[in-house]
Amino acid sequence: MAQPKINCCEQCQVYWTCETKWYRGEKGEENICCPVCNYYSVCIEKASGKKNCSSKQNKSK
């Protein structure tokens, strides 16, 4: 089964300094959460079950 796609979580401690996120941004790729995220396992669990962990943040943007 494929992993669900989830956006990077701004609550992660490495969000602003994440090399993977910056590299993807420079290449115009999607801002997808990856195992570098401090909350990756929590986000995957929530995305698999109900909602994206960053869905609350998306409403404020």
N, CA, C and O of each residue as an XYZ file, in Angstrom:
244
protein
N       0.839     -1.194      0.000
C       0.000      0.000      0.000
C       0.881      1.254      0.000
O       1.858      1.321      0.747
N       0.555      2.214     -0.805
C       1.345      3.439     -0.915
C       1.109      4.350      0.289
O       0.017      4.387      0.857
N       2.158      5.083      0.664
C       2.037      6.051      1.755
C       1.208      7.236      1.282
O       1.349      7.671      0.140
N       0.345      7.765      2.145
C      -0.428      8.954      1.754
C       0.481     10.168      1.619
O       1.497     10.275      2.307
N       0.109     11.084      0.724
C       0.873     12.324      0.563
C       0.396     13.333      1.596
O      -0.804     13.578      1.725
N       1.320     13.911      2.321
C       1.001     14.934      3.298
C       1.988     16.083      3.155
O       3.173     15.869      2.902
N       1.497     17.279      3.317
C       2.369     18.448      3.244
C       3.278     18.514      4.462
O       2.958     17.979      5.524
N       4.416     19.178      4.291
C       5.329     19.382      5.419
C       4.594     20.098      6.546
O       3.753     20.966      6.310
N       4.922     19.726      7.742
C       4.272     20.261      8.933
C       5.105     21.412      9.506
O       6.263     21.210      9.870
N       4.537     22.598      9.587
C       5.264     23.761     10.096
C       5.600     23.643     11.578
O       6.422     24.408     12.084
N       4.987     22.709     12.276
C       5.285     22.510     13.692
C       6.596     21.762     13.896
O       7.147     21.765     14.997
N       7.096     21.124     12.846
C       8.342     20.365     12.927
C       9.506     21.304     13.239
O       9.576     22.412     12.706
N      10.411     20.864     14.097
C      11.548     21.688     14.508
C      12.522     21.954     13.371
O      13.257     22.941     13.411
N      12.543     21.097     12.361
C      13.482     21.280     11.249
C      12.804     21.859     10.006
O      13.428     21.924      8.947
N      11.545     22.277     10.110
C      10.791     22.756      8.950
C      11.531     23.857      8.176
O      11.659     23.767      6.955
N      12.007     24.870      8.854
C      12.623     26.024      8.178
C      14.048     25.760      7.710
O      14.567     26.506      6.879
N      14.692     24.712      8.225
C      16.068     24.414      7.830
C      16.199     23.084      7.092
O      17.314     22.640      6.819
N      15.100     22.458      6.772
C      15.116     21.139      6.138
C      15.670     21.224      4.714
O      15.096     21.895      3.856
N      16.776     20.547      4.475
C      17.401     20.559      3.154
C      16.525     19.896      2.104
O      16.491     20.334      0.954
N      15.813     18.840      2.494
C      14.933     18.144      1.555
C      13.823     19.071      1.088
O      13.517     19.120     -0.103
N      13.215     19.808      2.014
C      12.129     20.728      1.676
C      12.640     21.848      0.773
O      11.979     22.200     -0.203
N      13.800     22.407      1.084
C      14.355     23.492      0.276
C      14.735     23.006     -1.120
O      14.512     23.705     -2.108
N      15.307     21.810     -1.197
C      15.673     21.247     -2.493
C      14.432     21.064     -3.363
O      14.425     21.427     -4.539
N      13.392     20.502     -2.773
C      12.138     20.306     -3.525
C      11.550     21.644     -3.952
O      11.029     21.761     -5.061
N      11.622     22.638     -3.103
C      11.104     23.965     -3.438
C      11.848     24.588     -4.602
O      11.236     25.207     -5.472
N      13.157     24.432     -4.626
C      13.961     24.973     -5.728
C      13.646     24.277     -7.039
O      13.721     24.897     -8.100
N      13.298     23.008     -6.983
C      12.988     22.229     -8.186
C      11.516     22.327     -8.578
O      11.111     21.786     -9.607
N      10.709     23.020     -7.757
C       9.275     23.159     -8.042
C       8.484     21.902     -7.744
O       7.395     21.707     -8.283
N       9.026     21.043     -6.883
C       8.340     19.810     -6.521
C       7.400     20.049     -5.343
O       7.462     21.085     -4.681
N       6.532     19.076     -5.093
C       5.577     19.187     -3.992
C       6.285     19.221     -2.641
O       7.346     18.622     -2.464
N       5.686     19.924     -1.704
C       6.205     20.041     -0.342
C       5.636     18.894      0.493
O       4.742     19.095      1.315
N       6.168     17.687      0.272
C       5.642     16.485      0.903
C       6.445     16.122      2.148
O       7.674     16.175      2.152
N       5.723     15.751      3.204
C       6.352     15.332      4.458
C       7.201     14.085      4.212
O       6.814     13.195      3.455
N       8.352     14.037      4.857
C       9.245     12.895      4.704
C       9.763     12.464      6.076
O       9.512     13.154      7.064
N      10.476     11.349      6.162
C      10.947     10.843      7.463
C      11.862     11.790      8.244
O      12.113     11.541      9.423
N      12.364     12.853      7.640
C      13.191     13.829      8.359
C      12.331     14.600      9.374
O      12.842     15.058     10.396
N      11.051     14.738      9.096
C      10.121     15.483      9.954
C      10.029     14.848     11.337
O       9.950     13.627     11.467
N      10.040     15.683     12.358
C       9.917     15.207     13.735
C       8.556     14.559     13.994
O       8.424     13.735     14.899
N       7.550     14.925     13.206
C       6.192     14.422     13.406
C       5.760     13.472     12.299
O       4.567     13.210     12.146
N       6.707     12.951     11.523
C       6.381     12.120     10.365
C       5.460     10.955     10.727
O       4.436     10.757     10.074
N       5.803     10.194     11.744
C       4.994      9.023     12.102
C       3.593      9.436     12.552
O       2.617      8.748     12.251
N       3.492     10.543     13.263
C       2.188     11.037     13.709
C       1.362     11.497     12.504
O       0.173     11.193     12.405
N       2.003     12.228     11.594
C       1.304     12.720     10.405
C       0.829     11.572      9.527
O      -0.298     11.598      9.032
N       1.672     10.568      9.329
C       1.301      9.405      8.518
C       0.122      8.681      9.141
O      -0.810      8.277      8.446
N       0.170      8.520     10.449
C      -0.918      7.843     11.159
C      -2.235      8.595     10.987
O      -3.269      7.990     10.706
N      -2.194      9.915     11.157
C      -3.404     10.724     11.008
C      -3.907     10.726      9.563
O      -5.113     10.654      9.328
N      -2.994     10.808      8.598
C      -3.375     10.829      7.189
C      -3.968      9.492      6.765
O      -4.895      9.447      5.956
N      -3.440      8.416      7.305
C      -3.946      7.092      6.985
C      -5.343      6.885      7.556
O      -6.181      6.198      6.971
N      -5.571      7.500      8.717
C      -6.848      7.316      9.389
C      -7.884      8.344      9.013
O      -8.926      8.004      8.452
N      -7.606      9.618      9.319
C      -8.636     10.634      9.159
C      -8.148     11.844      8.392
O      -8.453     11.992      7.209
N      -7.386     12.723      9.054
C      -7.049     14.017      8.470
C      -5.551     14.246      8.429
O      -4.786     13.603      9.148
N      -5.147     15.173      7.577
C      -3.768     15.614      7.460
C      -3.390     16.394      8.718
O      -4.187     17.201      9.198
N      -2.209     16.174      9.253
C      -1.802     16.850     10.486
C      -1.705     18.351     10.309
O      -1.812     19.085     11.292
N      -1.506     18.834      9.094
C      -1.361     20.266      8.866
C      -2.662     20.899      8.360
O      -2.652     22.044      7.909
N      -3.773     20.173      8.429
C      -5.036     20.708      7.907
C      -5.474     21.954      8.660
O      -6.082     22.840      8.060
N      -5.190     22.053      9.942
C      -5.532     23.244     10.719
C      -4.714     24.429     10.252
O      -5.213     25.553     10.202
N      -3.448     24.181      9.905
C      -2.568     25.253      9.462
C      -3.001     25.765      8.095
O      -2.899     26.962      7.825
N      -3.482     24.883      7.232
C      -3.888     25.281      5.894
C      -5.077     26.246      5.925
O      -5.215     27.092      5.041
N      -5.925     26.119      6.932
C      -7.079     27.010      7.056
C      -6.659     28.433      7.358
O      -7.329     29.379      6.943
N      -5.547     28.600      8.083
C      -5.112     29.932      8.474
C      -4.364     30.662      7.364
O      -4.115     31.861      7.482
N      -4.004     29.968      6.296
C      -3.241     30.575      5.209
C      -4.122     31.254      4.202
O      -3.626     31.813      3.224
